[in-house]
Amino acid sequence: MSIAKQAADQESKQKVSGVILVDKPKGMTSQQVVSKVKYLFKSPIHDSKKAGHTGTLDPMATGLLPICLGEATKFSHYQLDADKSYQATILLGQQTDTGDADGKVIAQAAIPTLNEELLNRIAQQFMGAQQQIPPMYSALKKDGKKLYEYARAGIEIEREPRDIVIKAIDLIMVDDQQIQLTVTCTKGTYVRVLAEDIAKELGTLGHLVALRRSQVGHFDLSEAITVSQLEQQELDTRLSQLLPIDACVNITAELMLNTAQCERIKMGQRLNVIDQLTTELQAYIISNVQHSASSTTTSETDNDRHAEHELPVDIRLIDESRKFLGLGAVSLNGRLQPKKVISR
């Protein structure tokens, strides 16, 4: 078959687009799960080459892994940036080089007597904004190499602390050696590091022996399907379970465009939509602009007010049949700039 014929056949295939919530099994990497899902959604008439997840889970970890296919990948960052919830089991008295049960034990310490009051007090110490130093066994890069590659070579790299927020945390005794950690945190939080820090505050050492993700943004584990369940289904059933292309988008405000405006948006052209900004949309824009400006200087000048009038705010775009078109950035002066527009 000629290259031109192959390209034509590929172009004629129906592109699979949407979001599938997968319950990742233990032992598989997140990328292996993505590859499996791509394969399961592929057929002679379906193209599922474009896919990605919304936040890595370690091979040891299980739980919620939202996977975006096709056009949905354009909006995956909304869940990459979303808060996440986990339930973990910490084994006290031992530290491993990786911070979890996949590593080797490098240090041991005595375990203090635990009680509910102590665990509640320690949990409260970790609430709120703080900084966390990423572990060496992570996929973060330094000079083009992943940190875990340095770690495996016995090289320790200095890491900058990262800002995180613990929004909810609970510690419960499992037995004399194990505690259960339930936590909701901002993106970039390493639960392995959190577990080690909790153990240190308890006066001992510790590492994760189990980790399960229960929530990613507005997605919940109860909505997820296992890889084995997905394998057992017919392709039509799999396709019917895909969430919409915009499932990851957490923006509610929307602007309806007419046919001519839709065509211009698809070509990447700006629009003037000042006459279409309802009172509700204006209030939405003002609220978001003020929220963005709240962390800047307090004194306001005429130039500041003029600038705020031009500040763009992300908004959902729909056509007259209420089909999702993508996202645009709109300002109070009525200027609309297309940002991410889907192809149909």
N, C-alpha and C positions, 0 to 999 in steps of 0.2 A: 504494500500500500504506500502511495506517495505521501510525502510530508504534507502537501497541500490537501490531499484527501483526508488525512488524519485530522488536520486542523479544522476542516469543514465539518467532519463528523463530531468533533468535540464542541464546536460552536453550536451545532444543532441540538445538543443535549439540553435537557431541562435542568437548570441549576437548582440544587437543593438549598433552600434558605430558611432559617429559623433557629430556634434554641431548644436543645434537649437537656434535661436535668438528669445527670447520671450519678448513681451511688457508686463511687469509686471503690473497687475492692483492694484489699491489702496486697502488697507485693507488686502492683503495677505502677509505673510512673504515670504522671498526668498526661504526658505526651503519648504514651502507649495507649491510653484510653481514647485520646483524640484520634489516633490512627485507626483504632478498632471501630470507632463510630463512623469515621469516613468510609471505611470498607463496608459497613453494614447499611449505609445509605446510598451506596453506589449500585448502578445497574446499567444495562446497555443503553438506557435512555435518560439516565440521571447522572449528573456530574456533582460529586461531593468533595472535590479536591480542596476547596477553600474551607478551612475550619480552624478553630482555636478555642482554648479554654479561658476562663476568667479569673485565674489565680491558682498557682501550683499547690498541689498537695504532695508531701513526701511519700515515697513508696510504702513506708510503714503505715501511713495514715489512710483512713477510709472516709467515706461520706460525700457530701454534696460537691459536685463538679459540674457547673453549667458549661455546656459546650455550644459554641456558636458556629453555624454553618452558613456559607454563602454570604448574602448581603447582610446578615445579622452580625458578622464580624466587624462591620463598620461601627457598631455601637457597643462592643464588648467592654470598652474602657469604663462605662458607667458602673459595671459590676466589679471590674478590677479595682476601682477606687472605693467600692462600697465597704461598709462594716461587715465583719464576719464573726460567726459564733462557733465555738468548739466545746467539746467535752473530752477531757484527757485524764489519763491515770498516771500519777507520778509515783515511781518506786523510790523510796527514800533510802539513804545509806550508801549509795553508789553513784559515782559520776562516770559517764562514758565520754569518749572523745567526740562523738557526734551529738550528744545530748539526748539520744534516744536508744531504744533497745537494739538498733542495728549496729551500734558501735561497740568498741571494746572497753571494759572497765579500766579506768586509769587511776581511780582513787576511791577510798572507802572512809566512812565516818560513822560514829555512833548515832543512833536515832533517839531523839528526846521523847518523853512521854507526851502524847498528843491528847487534846481535848477540844471540844467545840468552841469554847471561849477563845483559846489560842488561835485556832484556825480562822475564826471570824475577825480577830484583831489583825492577823497577818494579811488577810484578804483586803481589808480596808486600806492597808498601807499601799496597796498596788492600784487603787482606784485613781482615775483621772489622767491628766497629761503627764508625760515623763519621757525620758530618753532611753533607748535600748541599743546596745552594741550588737550588730548582726553576728551570727556564728561563723566560724571558719568553714564549717561544712554547710555551705549554701551556694546557690547559683549566681550570686552577685559577682560582678566582674571587676578585676583590677588589671589594667594594662592588657586587656583583651583575653585574659584567662579567668576562668571561674575560680572562686575562692576555694572550693572543695578540691580543685586540682593542686593548688598550693598545699592544702592541708594534707593530702595524700602523699605529697613529697616531703612532708615534715617541715614545711615553711609556714611561719606565722606572719600574717600581714596585718598591719595596723588598720583598723576599721573606724570610720567616723560614726558616732552615735546618731541614731535616727529618732525623730519625734514620733511618738505613738500616743494613743489615748486608750486606756482601759475603761470601757463604758459600763460594764457589769462584770462582777467576778464573785464566785462562790467556791468555798473549799469544804469538802466533807470527808470524814474518815471512812476508809474502806476497811482497813485492818491496822495492825500495829506498824506496818511497813509501807502502806499505800494510802494515798489521798486522791480524791477525785476533784478535778478542777473543771469548772464551767465558766467560760469567759466570752464576752463580746468585746471586740477590739477593732481599731482602725486598721487600714491596709498597712502592710509592711511589718506587722507584729509577728515575731517568731515565738510560738507557744513553747518550743523547746527551751529557749532562753528564759522565758517567763517561769517555766517549771524549775529551772536551775536556780533562778533568783529567789523563788519562793522557798526552796529547800534551804538555801543559805540563810534566809531570814528566820527559818525554824531552827537554825544552829546545826545543820547537817548538810549532806549532799543529796542530789537526786537526778533522775532522768525520766523521760517519758517511756512508758511501756505500751501505751495505747493513745491514739488521737483520732477523733471523729469530728468532721465539720458538719454542723447542723443547719447553718444559715449562711447565705451570701446575699447581702442587701435584702430585697423583698422576696427572694427565693428561699424555700424551705425544703429540708431533706424529705419530708413526708410526700413531696410531689415528685421525687426522683425515682428512676427506674434503674435496676441493676444491669450490668453488662450481659449477664446470662439471660435475663428476661428479654432484653432487646434482641439477643441472638435468636431466641425461640420464635420471634414474631415474623410474620410476613412483611414485606417491604411496605405495602399499603398501610398496614397498621402502624409501622414505625413512622411513616410520613404523617399520619393523622395525629400523632402525639407531639409533633413539633409545635413549640410555642411560636407566636408571631415574630416577624423580623425585628420589631421594635420592643420585644419583651424585656430587654436589658435597660431600656430608656426610662429613667425615673422622673421625666418632665411631664407635667399634666397640661400645661397651657398649650393651646394649639391655634394655628391660623389657617383658615380655609382659603385656597387659591383657585381662581377660575382657570379655564382651559389654556388660555393664552399665557397666563402667569406660570402655569405648570411647565409649559414648553420652555419658557425663558429660564426657569429655575434649573431644568435639566441640562441646559447649555451653560450653566454656571453664571448667569447674568444676575446683576442686582436688580431689585425692584423697589419702587416707592409705594408703600402700603399704608401711608398715613391715614387714608380714609377708612381703612379696615381695622384700625386699632380701636377696639371697643373700650369702654370704661374699665372693664375687667382686665383686659390685656394691658392697658396703661398702668393699672395698679400693680399687676404682676411684674412689669418691667421696672417700675419705680422701686418696688420692694427688693428685687434682686440687685439693682444698682446700689441701693442704700446698704444692703448687706455686704456687697463687695467693697464699698467705700468705708465701712465702719472701722476697719483696721488701719486706715490711713490717718493723715493729719486731721485735727478737729476743726481748725479755722477754715471757713468756706468763703471763697471769693466769687465774683461774677464769672471769672474764667472757669472756676471749678464747676459752677452750676451749668455753664455752657457745655463743658466736657461731659458732665453726667447726662446731658440731653442727647449726647452722641454715643454713649457707652452701649455696646451691643449685649443682648441677653439671649441665650439659647431658647429656642421655641420649636415645638413640633409643627410640621407642615403637612396638611392633608388636602386632597382634592375634593371636588364637589360631591363625589360619591363616598367621601370620608375615608378613602384609602390613604394609608400612610405613605408620604413621599420622602421623608427624611427630616433633617434638622436644619434650621437656619438661625442666623443671628440677627435680631431686630432691635432697633433703638427707638427712643421716643420721638425722634425726628422723622420716623417712618421708613428709614432705610433698612431693607432686608437683604442680607447676604447669605446665599446658600452655603452650607457647611459640609454636610454629608447627605447626599441624595442617592436613593436606591435606584438600581436598574431593574426594569421589569421586562 
